[in-house]
Amino acid sequence: MTSDAPRQRATTAEFGGARGTVPPAAPPTTDPPAPLVADYLTIEPDGSVTARSGKAEVGQNVRTSLAQAVADELRLPVERVRVVLADTASVPFDRGTFGSRSTPDMAVRLRAAAAAAREALIEAAAERWESDTSALAVRDGVVVHAETGQALGFGELATRGLLDRPVADQSPVNPAESWLAAGVSVPKVDGQAMVTGEHRYASDVSRPGMLFGKVLRAPAFGARLAAVDVDMARGLPGVTVVREGEFVGVAALSASAARQALAALRPTWGPPAEVPSEDDLFDQLEREAGGDDGARQLAERTRFEEGSLEEGYAQAQHVLRARYSVAYIAHAPLEPRAAVAEWDGDRLTVWTGTQRPFGVQAELMAAFDLPAERAHVIVPDTGAGYGGKHTGEAALEAARLARAVGRPVKVAWTREEEFTWAYFRPAGLMLLGGGVRADGTLTAWEHRTHNAGGSALRTPYDVPHQHSEFVPARAPLRQGSYRALAATANTFARECFLDELAHAAGVEPLALRRRSLPAGRLRDALEAAAERFGWERYRSAPGRGAGLACGTEKGGYVGTCVEVEVDPASGEARVLRIVAAFECGAVVNPDHLRNQVEGALVQGLGGALSEAVHFGDGRILNPRFSEYRVPRFADVPDIDVVLLDRKDLPSAGAGEAPIIAVAAAIGNAIFAATGERRRSMPLNR
């Protein structure tokens, strides 16, 4: 049968061409009310605690670290804290899981809520005992009286309304030096289920009576649907064809039947949009400066000037200019987009993997004219995002199909759909210039980044005359957030070009950085990496060399050293060893932080050496893992992570900064091994 449901409002799931930039997060239309402690925490009758957060679990282990924060303030064992994440009907509003903000923002807010809850429990016990609060403390789920030994459990004290008080940011929280539940390597919550395969993710969701949906895609970007013959698909048993304007989808009793029905459609397409090929990508990015209004506003905030470039170049004995570039790359999450949608009258519930549950809720509200209370988004644990799951395409598609057929519908994108119709990390062109004296003193620095973005754009080195700016461009492909944003591209160009200046002046690369990098956290990270690597003792040889780089992003500081081997026949570089020193303030969970850093380093290998989206004639030309080369186990080198624990500093996020210096260190190592300067990522051609 066929359903010609009313046309719904256009959404992000429906983009005609490839161009466009996906915003990291849309602000709410109104500010949400100030949350109460009770919005974040519930004390259960058995004395355990349920904590709630709008953050999503996408592999970063946030459920464990947030549980540690709450347990620490309430002096509870971590296993007695349950964390509910990313359910728009039961957690406070949150803009999303991006920007490494879970630890510096959400953990701090939950600590404040738990500290306020601790004070409320102590006050309630003091009232019962007619005691002064100074004699009371919390321990293992009870409030104890230091003088009398009396004790009352959290569950006994948790009367209705006890936590109906504002989250008091001034509530005293435990400093890192006195952490008990935090600062130690607590095992991952649900770790056993993840290892055994029992843990369930967004693509595992099933509902009674659920159908399986597929959506008709254009053969090329911007091709418009002219007509579609649905008779053959409609004749298949148990198949419903849904058409809403140019949206055409099918729902069937099984995933295989849905695929068969989709193949039975007979569409006629108009001509595709004119999308440039990758052959002249970087020339085009330089030509098509401008971008949209949002990009231009960002560019205004990412322009830095000091001194006079003319004067700086005049003071230099060596002046260089270079052109660096990075390709488009895909997020390539383990789990492609997936969603299950279910309507109950005019109420919609969607289970989907996303980094922005309230953002997807807003998309559903706009598409179906729903108030917030009738658009419920639940985010099961999600098989990775890396910045690539800010938008709700699968949720919107499942909701359209479910509304038309009157039953729950699951839409799970294929790997090819994920590679083609999701957005990419922006390609970038970086134009650099610099001047250096013979002794290695930097006198001038110039850095213009086209399209990639402004993250980590400003040089951390002391240069008296400098100019850095982000130049937006009209992008040929759909692009958006990626782990560390443009910090990888800008750090790659900056750190490799810095080595070029060092080579021109005849100054050893680490020595030049020591001369130009102010004392502080970044220099400490670089020095720690160099020391662990044995930089001072290392000697490059033909075909084998070492490189280093450093950078800062999202409150994290990383120094990275690598050793590479370059095949003389093919020119292919292979990384033999990575040492990374990372500092992000007080360490919450050492083992899990080390895991985060290692994962970022391995992901950085892909972008540095092999990953690139190839496109032409309006199509992605390598939309599957057999053609898109992410790192394999055989590619992973020896990895040594040095954690610098700064208990005197607030904890920052760790999901992004460790990735940013990998490519630059590899590029510098390739030069040390071969004398060849490769200025375009991926470095292996």
Secondary structure, DSSP 8 states (H G I E B T S, - for coil): -EE--------TT--SSS--B--S----SS-----BHHHHEEE-TTS-EEEEES---SSS-HHHHHHHHHHHHHT--GGGEEEEESBTTTS-----S-TT-IIIIIIHHHHHHHHHHHHHHHHHHHHHHT--GGGEEEETTEEEETTT--EEEHHHH--TTTT-SB--TTS----GGG-SSSSS----TTHHHHHHT----GGG---TT-EEEEE---SSTT--EEEEE-HHHHTSTT-EEEEETTEEEEEESSHHHHHHHHHH-EEEE--------GGGHHHHHHHTBT--HHHHHHHHHSEEEES-HHHHHHT-SEEEEEEEEE--B----SS--EEEEEEETTEEEEEE--S-HHHHHHHHHHHHT--GGGEEEE----S--TT---S-HHHHHHHHHHHHHTS-EEEE--HHHHHHHS-BB--EEEEEEEEE-TTS-EEEEEEEEESS-STT-S--S--SEEEEEEE-B--SS-B---TTTTHHHHHHHHHHHHHHHHHHHT--HHHHHHHHS-SSHHHHHHHHHHHHHTTTT---BTTEEEEEEEEEETTEEEEEEEEEEE-TTT--EEEEEEEEEEE-SS-S-HHHHHHHHHHHHHHHHHHHHT----EETTEES--STTTS----GGG--EEEEEEE--TTS-----SSGGGTTHHHHHHHHHHHHHS----EESS--
